[in-house]
Amino acid sequence: MSAPTERRIETPRGEARLVTHAAAEPVATVLLSHGAGGGIDARDLVALAEALPGQGFTVVLLEQPWRVAGRKVATPPPTLDEALLAAVAALGVAGPLVLGGRSAGARSAARCATQAGAAGCLALSFPLHPPGKPEKSRLAELAGAGVPTLVVQGENDTMGRPDEFPPDTELAVVPGGDHGLKVPARGAISQADAMAIVVESTLEWLVREVTGNGAPD
């Protein structure tokens, strides 16, 4: 697997950064953006970027303009969508494209999936509601993706536990995981096992729903 490459692109909200982890013979591209409180070095984004290219999926990590500019607070949701769609245009992907991300990035991917012509949406730690405010649901964003969607959620995510999602939601659950998919040191599974769940569930879903090639090896 080749070393990742990066480039800067212009968006309506300033310069963004794309870091590409290319598959040797890609069958699809997965474009992932980060959350409002962190960057593309989030543990789940890193795990996917390291593992998926070897299975034929190119992973592109989008660092939003607010983060590139050194700001500590994310800009409003519509601005995230503008940068994400600019990244889609800059990539010019010929094959299937999956939009995804974690937390705020997952919301943006769901909002943009149909417009971007995505084949699927990967929602890591989807923030179903603000902590402690289940009445302020963001379910409409997730339901409005309009494409096959996988939600990967920590069992103890304060922004939406797995049992708070509708029964027909396709869910992969990380036992003991919080919103960052971090698990307790003495929990049921190790952190490595938690990331393995993220990777394996994502890969199985990609093969089944996006490339249509049956089960992965």
ChimeraX attribute file (.defattr): number of C-alpha atoms within 10 A of each C-alpha:
attribute: neighborCount
match mode: 1-to-1
recipient: residues
	/A:1	10
	/A:2	9
	/A:3	8
	/A:4	13
	/A:5	11
	/A:6	14
	/A:7	9
	/A:8	15
	/A:9	16
	/A:10	14
	/A:11	18
	/A:12	13
	/A:13	15
	/A:14	13
	/A:15	17
	/A:16	23
	/A:17	20
	/A:18	22
	/A:19	19
	/A:20	21
	/A:21	26
	/A:22	23
	/A:23	19
	/A:24	14
	/A:25	12
	/A:26	17
	/A:27	17
	/A:28	23
	/A:29	27
	/A:30	27
	/A:31	26
	/A:32	29
	/A:33	27
	/A:34	26
	/A:35	24
	/A:36	20
	/A:37	12
	/A:38	16
	/A:39	18
	/A:40	23
	/A:41	12
	/A:42	15
	/A:43	15
	/A:44	24
	/A:45	24
	/A:46	14
	/A:47	16
	/A:48	24
	/A:49	25
	/A:50	16
	/A:51	18
	/A:52	23
	/A:53	24
	/A:54	16
	/A:55	16
	/A:56	18
	/A:57	27
	/A:58	24
	/A:59	27
	/A:60	25
	/A:61	26
	/A:62	25
	/A:63	25
	/A:64	31
	/A:65	24
	/A:66	20
	/A:67	21
	/A:68	14
	/A:69	11
	/A:70	8
	/A:71	10
	/A:72	11
	/A:73	11
	/A:74	17
	/A:75	15
	/A:76	10
	/A:77	14
	/A:78	11
	/A:79	17
	/A:80	25
	/A:81	19
	/A:82	17
	/A:83	26
	/A:84	27
	/A:85	20
	/A:86	18
	/A:87	24
	/A:88	18
	/A:89	11
	/A:90	13
	/A:91	14
	/A:92	9
	/A:93	11
	/A:94	8
	/A:95	13
	/A:96	17
	/A:97	24
	/A:98	26
	/A:99	31
	/A:100	31
	/A:101	28
	/A:102	31
	/A:103	25
	/A:104	23
	/A:105	29
	/A:106	27
	/A:107	29
	/A:108	30
	/A:109	32
	/A:110	30
	/A:111	23
	/A:112	24
	/A:113	25
	/A:114	17
	/A:115	11
	/A:116	17
	/A:117	15
	/A:118	26
	/A:119	23
	/A:120	26
	/A:121	32
	/A:122	28
	/A:123	27
	/A:124	30
	/A:125	32
	/A:126	29
	/A:127	26
	/A:128	26
	/A:129	18
	/A:130	14
	/A:131	12
	/A:132	10
	/A:133	12
	/A:134	14
	/A:135	9
	/A:136	11
	/A:137	14
	/A:138	16
	/A:139	15
	/A:140	11
	/A:141	17
	/A:142	24
	/A:143	14
	/A:144	13
	/A:145	21
	/A:146	19
	/A:147	19
	/A:148	17
	/A:149	25
	/A:150	22
	/A:151	24
	/A:152	25
	/A:153	29
	/A:154	27
	/A:155	20
	/A:156	19
	/A:157	22
	/A:158	18
	/A:159	23
	/A:160	26
	/A:161	21
	/A:162	23
	/A:163	10
	/A:164	11
	/A:165	14
	/A:166	11
	/A:167	9
	/A:168	6
	/A:169	13
	/A:170	14
	/A:171	18
	/A:172	20
	/A:173	22
	/A:174	26
	/A:175	21
	/A:176	19
	/A:177	23
	/A:178	20
	/A:179	21
	/A:180	18
	/A:181	26
	/A:182	21
	/A:183	24
	/A:184	14
	/A:185	9
	/A:186	8
	/A:187	11
	/A:188	13
	/A:189	15
	/A:190	16
	/A:191	18
	/A:192	12
	/A:193	14
	/A:194	21
	/A:195	21
	/A:196	17
	/A:197	17
	/A:198	22
	/A:199	21
	/A:200	16
	/A:201	17
	/A:202	20
	/A:203	20
	/A:204	15
	/A:205	23
	/A:206	28
	/A:207	19
	/A:208	14
	/A:209	17
	/A:210	20
	/A:211	14
	/A:212	10
	/A:213	10
	/A:214	12
	/A:215	11
	/A:216	12
	/A:217	5
